[in-house]
Amino acid sequence: MDASPLGSVDKALLALDTLAGFGARGASLAALALAVGVSKPTLHRTLAALRHRGYAEQTEDGAYRLGPAALSLGSTFLAEENLPALLHPALAALSEKTDELVHLGVLAGREVVYLDKVEPQRAVRVWSAVGRRRAAATTALGRALLSVQDLDDAALVRYAGDDTSTARLRAVLDEARRNGVAGETEENEAGIACIAVPLVRAGRAVAAVSITAPVERLSGEARADRVTALREVLPPLLPAGLTLP
């Protein structure tokens, strides 16, 4: 590996990587110095700078571990306002692969908000718009997002609202968990179906991606082909930290 152009920065980054590897319990200065491969005085100065900015912290027993500033980096990077730009290449690739309408959505209360879309080359028979909201309980995007959550009975009642029954919502979410893919058929628009997968970070759904198409292209072997596309096209194009469940 080539030498770092700035050694002090490289030491700080190595220290962060090492702290992450030790987890919530952290590690002593001696253990960290051994792992990083520097002297204790040198690492102590580096850790002091990281602590000053909140990227490292010290526990009551003197161990060092990652600080809140480091832990917030991923959340800031994957904030809702960044998602359309970060995920648009994945949406475009999926639309090109399937020649179907692809959406990106996030949960906002009981609703799904559409953050981005990519239209196929062929004519689209369904109306959609960025910023549009739909009940999460009746959309594939919403069901994908909810399927990752541990919802109690009260939460199911709240999400179901007047849009569907609690029993129906529980059944479709159970199916989505089993299959890893949520779906809906003609529940929002006649002749139109949709399938979706959640994008997960640290066990929490950050967003969901869907394919929307006429019913005949989302049933039988055609549906299976599009499910395969979701599972194969998206993962290598997702930003670091995001995965399919």
TISEDREN-36562 format. One line per field, with one value per residue (C-alpha): y, z, x; residue number from 1; residue in three letters. Coordinates in nm, 4 decimals. Example, Ala and Ser with C-alpha at 12.3 -4.5 7.8 and 13.67 -1.06 7.14 Angstrom:
2
yy <- -0.4500; -0.1060
zz <- 0.7800; 0.7140
xx <- 1.2300; 1.3670
k <- 1; 2
r <- ALA; SER
This chain:
245
yy <- 0.0000; 0.3498; 0.5765; 0.8255; 1.1805; 1.3137; 1.0894; 1.2636; 1.2345; 0.8726; 0.7960; 0.9551; 0.7523; 0.4319; 0.5139; 0.5575; 0.2265; 0.0541; 0.2105; 0.0903; -0.2618; -0.2645; -0.1760; -0.0171; -0.1419; 0.0320; -0.0457; 0.0793; 0.3145; 0.0318; -0.2056; 0.0627; 0.1619; -0.2007; -0.2425; 0.0826; 0.0247; 0.3531; 0.4562; 0.5343; 0.9030; 0.9505; 0.7821; 0.9714; 1.3015; 1.1694; 1.0544; 1.3902; 1.5623; 1.3112; 1.3615; 1.7386; 1.7033; 1.4328; 1.1532; 0.9586; 0.9457; 0.7924; 0.5676; 0.5839; 0.3019; 0.4893; 0.2943; 0.4771; 0.4215; 0.5966; 0.9201; 1.0556; 1.2651; 0.9528; 0.7656; 1.0472; 1.0553; 0.7688; 0.9140; 1.2546; 1.1018; 0.9015; 1.1838; 1.2053; 1.5091; 1.3205; 0.9976; 1.0959; 1.1907; 0.8926; 0.6357; 0.7733; 0.5667; 0.2492; 0.3474; 0.4255; 0.0920; -0.0953; 0.0867; 0.0156; -0.3521; -0.4029; -0.1260; -0.0345; 0.2646; 0.2736; 0.4768; 0.5719; 0.6407; 0.7042; 0.6784; 0.9984; 0.9198; 0.6904; 0.7801; 0.7122; 1.0124; 0.9581; 1.1132; 1.0138; 0.8202; 0.6932; 0.6323; 0.3610; 0.4075; 0.2643; 0.4507; 0.4521; 0.3825; 0.5048; 0.8630; 0.9381; 1.2411; 1.3177; 1.4524; 1.2489; 1.0835; 0.7574; 0.5524; 0.3263; 0.0401; 0.0028; 0.0623; -0.1758; 0.0930; 0.1453; -0.2244; -0.2807; -0.0092; -0.1361; -0.4990; -0.4206; -0.2702; -0.4620; -0.3354; -0.4077; -0.4280; -0.0575; 0.0373; -0.1934; -0.0331; 0.3129; 0.2324; 0.0474; 0.3414; 0.3537; 0.2349; -0.1385; -0.3844; -0.4634; -0.8327; -0.7602; -0.5380; -0.7979; -1.0660; -0.8656; -0.7598; -1.1198; -1.2206; -0.9390; -1.0525; -1.4103; -1.3188; -1.0112; -0.8329; -0.6418; -0.6048; -0.4740; -0.5454; -0.2964; -0.1561; 0.1974; 0.1961; -0.0448; -0.2607; -0.1585; -0.3611; -0.2840; -0.4683; -0.3131; -0.3868; -0.1911; -0.0460; -0.1131; 0.0445; -0.1111; -0.2991; 0.0096; 0.0812; 0.4055; 0.3986; 0.1597; 0.1051; -0.0180; -0.1343; -0.0298; -0.1912; -0.3228; -0.6313; -0.8640; -0.7672; -0.8248; -1.1721; -1.5215; -1.5508; -1.1816; -1.0908; -1.3381; -1.1788; -0.8335; -0.9575; -1.1027; -0.7678; -0.5892; -0.8307; -0.8341; -0.4816; -0.2759; -0.4164; -0.3332; 0.0210; 0.1109; 0.3615; 0.2143; 0.1154; 0.0354; -0.3224; -0.5264; -0.7298
zz <- 0.0000; -0.0841; 0.2052; 0.3159; 0.1862; 0.5372; 0.8175; 1.1039; 0.9273; 0.8424; 1.2110; 1.3087; 1.0488; 1.1572; 1.5161; 1.4177; 1.2295; 1.5286; 1.7767; 1.5640; 1.5746; 1.9547; 1.9721; 2.2599; 2.5316; 2.3724; 2.4511; 2.6604; 2.5233; 2.5262; 2.3324; 2.0784; 2.0311; 1.9674; 1.7183; 1.5332; 1.5393; 1.6974; 2.0323; 2.3231; 2.3438; 1.9722; 1.9886; 2.3058; 2.1177; 1.8270; 2.0608; 2.2375; 1.9044; 1.8230; 2.1666; 2.1172; 1.8091; 1.9566; 1.7348; 2.0346; 2.3987; 2.7171; 2.9462; 3.3268; 3.3393; 3.1026; 2.7847; 2.4538; 2.2088; 1.9181; 2.0064; 1.8988; 1.6150; 1.4468; 1.4968; 1.3401; 1.0166; 0.8579; 0.9565; 0.8180; 0.4939; 0.4502; 0.5534; 0.3600; 0.1599; 0.0325; -0.0636; -0.4128; -0.5290; -0.3582; -0.4890; -0.8304; -1.0145; -0.8569; -0.9549; -1.3098; -1.3441; -1.2146; -1.4528; -1.7452; -1.6491; -1.6181; -1.8490; -1.5736; -1.3569; -1.0421; -0.7263; -0.4119; -0.0984; 0.2746; 0.5659; 0.7016; 0.9777; 0.8351; 0.4775; 0.2188; 0.0474; -0.3045; -0.3173; -0.6677; -0.9734; -1.2987; -1.5918; -1.8527; -2.2245; -2.2958; -2.2202; -1.8549; -1.7737; -1.4148; -1.2866; -1.0305; -0.9025; -0.6709; -0.3448; -0.3748; -0.0557; -0.0139; 0.2843; 0.3851; 0.4678; 0.1094; -0.0908; -0.1646; -0.0621; 0.2713; 0.3376; 0.2622; 0.5129; 0.7800; 0.7357; 0.8916; 1.2036; 1.5116; 1.5250; 1.8207; 1.7904; 1.8625; 1.5881; 1.3397; 1.4193; 1.3742; 1.0381; 0.9108; 0.9979; 0.7635; 0.4672; 0.5420; 0.8218; 1.0937; 1.0053; 0.6390; 0.7238; 0.9602; 0.6906; 0.4136; 0.6429; 0.7524; 0.3860; 0.3086; 0.5913; 0.4672; 0.1052; 0.1536; -0.0957; -0.0347; -0.2913; -0.3789; -0.6732; -0.7875; -0.4355; -0.5447; -0.9180; -1.1417; -1.3588; -1.1739; -0.9366; -0.7415; -0.5620; -0.3271; -0.1047; 0.1995; 0.2193; 0.5656; 0.7781; 1.1162; 1.1178; 1.0439; 0.7154; 0.5704; 0.2446; -0.0019; -0.3778; -0.5879; -0.9371; -1.0653; -1.3734; -1.5267; -1.3463; -1.6336; -1.5979; -1.2233; -1.2025; -1.2566; -1.4171; -1.5063; -1.1383; -1.0437; -1.2992; -1.1518; -0.7957; -0.9103; -1.0644; -0.7358; -0.5496; -0.8032; -0.9451; -0.6268; -0.3776; -0.5702; -0.6382; -0.2836; -0.0782; 0.1942; 0.4964; 0.3080; 0.2367; 0.1505; 0.4455
xx <- 0.0000; 0.1292; 0.2281; -0.0350; 0.0238; -0.0410; 0.0744; -0.1065; -0.4418; -0.3705; -0.3015; -0.6326; -0.8224; -0.6490; -0.7406; -1.1064; -1.1081; -0.9503; -1.1925; -1.4835; -1.3450; -1.3389; -1.7085; -1.9008; -1.6650; -1.3683; -1.0079; -0.7193; -0.4567; -0.2018; -0.4290; -0.5120; -0.1489; -0.0577; -0.3424; -0.2684; 0.1062; 0.2162; 0.3588; 0.1287; 0.2351; 0.1673; -0.1722; -0.2617; -0.2207; -0.4269; -0.7036; -0.7004; -0.7705; -1.0474; -1.2035; -1.1936; -1.4133; -1.6359; -1.5062; -1.3751; -1.4699; -1.3350; -1.5388; -1.5313; -1.2776; -1.0439; -1.1148; -1.1458; -1.4335; -1.6015; -1.7746; -2.1139; -1.9693; -1.8311; -2.1571; -2.3589; -2.1579; -2.3499; -2.6867; -2.5928; -2.4651; -2.7848; -3.0179; -3.3432; -3.2342; -2.9278; -3.1018; -3.2260; -2.8758; -2.7112; -2.9578; -3.0523; -2.7854; -2.9274; -3.2817; -3.1719; -2.9927; -3.2964; -3.5293; -3.2982; -3.2746; -3.6508; -3.7801; -4.0263; -4.1125; -3.8970; -3.9640; -3.7714; -3.9734; -3.9421; -4.1817; -4.3389; -4.5828; -4.8507; -4.7591; -4.4931; -4.3359; -4.1992; -3.8505; -3.7411; -3.8512; -3.7035; -3.9369; -3.8746; -3.8324; -4.1763; -4.4977; -4.6083; -4.9726; -4.9565; -4.9412; -4.6737; -4.4868; -4.1991; -4.3411; -4.6587; -4.7862; -4.9744; -5.0873; -4.7997; -5.0365; -5.1626; -4.8425; -4.5576; -4.3072; -4.4805; -4.5169; -4.1494; -4.0573; -4.2981; -4.1910; -3.8527; -4.0115; -4.1254; -4.4833; -4.7100; -5.0890; -5.1355; -4.8912; -5.0632; -5.3984; -5.2464; -5.0874; -5.3952; -5.6238; -5.9203; -5.7138; -5.7113; -5.7835; -5.5324; -5.5526; -5.4823; -5.1863; -5.0415; -5.0747; -4.9057; -4.6213; -4.5637; -4.5494; -4.3063; -4.0771; -4.0820; -4.0133; -3.7956; -4.0227; -4.3462; -4.6193; -4.9623; -5.1909; -5.4552; -5.5013; -5.4208; -5.4898; -5.6802; -5.4564; -5.1371; -4.9198; -4.6060; -4.3242; -4.0674; -3.7699; -3.6487; -3.2993; -3.1635; -2.8918; -2.8056; -3.1352; -3.3462; -3.5232; -3.3874; -3.5855; -3.7476; -3.7273; -4.0177; -4.1030; -4.4461; -4.5985; -4.9198; -5.0489; -4.9600; -4.5922; -4.5914; -4.7366; -4.5990; -4.2556; -4.2500; -4.2841; -4.0126; -3.7796; -3.8402; -3.7894; -3.4577; -3.3661; -3.4355; -3.2104; -2.9279; -2.9139; -2.9493; -2.6898; -2.3700; -2.4949; -2.6040; -2.4026; -2.1818; -2.3885; -2.7086; -2.8147; -3.1196; -3.2517
k <- 1; 2; 3; 4; 5; 6; 7; 8; 9; 10; 11; 12; 13; 14; 15; 16; 17; 18; 19; 20; 21; 22; 23; 24; 25; 26; 27; 28; 29; 30; 31; 32; 33; 34; 35; 36; 37; 38; 39; 40; 41; 42; 43; 44; 45; 46; 47; 48; 49; 50; 51; 52; 53; 54; 55; 56; 57; 58; 59; 60; 61; 62; 63; 64; 65; 66; 67; 68; 69; 70; 71; 72; 73; 74; 75; 76; 77; 78; 79; 80; 81; 82; 83; 84; 85; 86; 87; 88; 89; 90; 91; 92; 93; 94; 95; 96; 97; 98; 99; 100; 101; 102; 103; 104; 105; 106; 107; 108; 109; 110; 111; 112; 113; 114; 115; 116; 117; 118; 119; 120; 121; 122; 123; 124; 125; 126; 127; 128; 129; 130; 131; 132; 133; 134; 135; 136; 137; 138; 139; 140; 141; 142; 143; 144; 145; 146; 147; 148; 149; 150; 151; 152; 153; 154; 155; 156; 157; 158; 159; 160; 161; 162; 163; 164; 165; 166; 167; 168; 169; 170; 171; 172; 173; 174; 175; 176; 177; 178; 179; 180; 181; 182; 183; 184; 185; 186; 187; 188; 189; 190; 191; 192; 193; 194; 195; 196; 197; 198; 199; 200; 201; 202; 203; 204; 205; 206; 207; 208; 209; 210; 211; 212; 213; 214; 215; 216; 217; 218; 219; 220; 221; 222; 223; 224; 225; 226; 227; 228; 229; 230; 231; 232; 233; 234; 235; 236; 237; 238; 239; 240; 241; 242; 243; 244; 245
r <- MET; ASP; ALA; SER; PRO; LEU; GLY; SER; VAL; ASP; LYS; ALA; LEU; LEU; ALA; LEU; ASP; THR; LEU; ALA; GLY; PHE; GLY; ALA; ARG; GLY; ALA; SER; LEU; ALA; ALA; LEU; ALA; LEU; ALA; VAL; GLY; VAL; SER; LYS; PRO; THR; LEU; HIS; ARG; THR; LEU; ALA; ALA; LEU; ARG; HIS; ARG; GLY; TYR; ALA; GLU; GLN; THR; GLU; ASP; GLY; ALA; TYR; ARG; LEU; GLY; PRO; ALA; ALA; LEU; SER; LEU; GLY; SER; THR; PHE; LEU; ALA; GLU; GLU; ASN; LEU; PRO; ALA; LEU; LEU; HIS; PRO; ALA; LEU; ALA; ALA; LEU; SER; GLU; LYS; THR; ASP; GLU; LEU; VAL; HIS; LEU; GLY; VAL; LEU; ALA; GLY; ARG; GLU; VAL; VAL; TYR; LEU; ASP; LYS; VAL; GLU; PRO; GLN; ARG; ALA; VAL; ARG; VAL; TRP; SER; ALA; VAL; GLY; ARG; ARG; ARG; ALA; ALA; ALA; THR; THR; ALA; LEU; GLY; ARG; ALA; LEU; LEU; SER; VAL; GLN; ASP; LEU; ASP; ASP; ALA; ALA; LEU; VAL; ARG; TYR; ALA; GLY; ASP; ASP; THR; SER; THR; ALA; ARG; LEU; ARG; ALA; VAL; LEU; ASP; GLU; ALA; ARG; ARG; ASN; GLY; VAL; ALA; GLY; GLU; THR; GLU; GLU; ASN; GLU; ALA; GLY; ILE; ALA; CYS; ILE; ALA; VAL; PRO; LEU; VAL; ARG; ALA; GLY; ARG; ALA; VAL; ALA; ALA; VAL; SER; ILE; THR; ALA; PRO; VAL; GLU; ARG; LEU; SER; GLY; GLU; ALA; ARG; ALA; ASP; ARG; VAL; THR; ALA; LEU; ARG; GLU; VAL; LEU; PRO; PRO; LEU; LEU; PRO; ALA; GLY; LEU; THR; LEU; PRO
